[in-house]
Amino acid sequence: MGKLSLKKYSLLCVLGGEVAYTACLIYGTTLTGKLAELHHAIFELLPGFTWLGFGSFIVGAITVGVWSCLGGAYIAWMHNYSLEK
């Protein structure tokens, strides 16, 4: 396996993070009872997030995007560094 493109890998991680974030929010709207309370409480750990507010959806998406980008860049950097001799 060759070197990873830092930019491409980071963008793919952001895309995956945003898809997972949106899927989890949609799934959370189908829950009821204690499970819904737990799911909503976990999402509220994101800075500025309140359940089902449009502004907080955007803030959460930005937060997930930034962390996904940083994670993807770190993974690609570590992979590429491990290939150097």
C-alpha positions, 0 to 999 in steps of 0.5 A: 500500500502506498502513501495516502493523500492527506487532503483526500483522506481527510475529506473522506473522513469528514464525509463519513463523519457527517453521514454518520452524524446525520444518520444518528440524528435521524435514528434518534428521532425514532426512539422513545423512553429512556433510550431516547433520553440517553441518545439525546444526552450523548448528543448534547455533549457536543458544544452548543448542541440542543436536540433538534434545533437547526442552528445546533445541527449546523454547529454539531456538523461543524464540530464533527467535521473538524474532528473528523478532518483532524483524525483523518489527517493524523491517520494519513500522516502516521501511515505515510510516516510509517512508510518512510525508510 
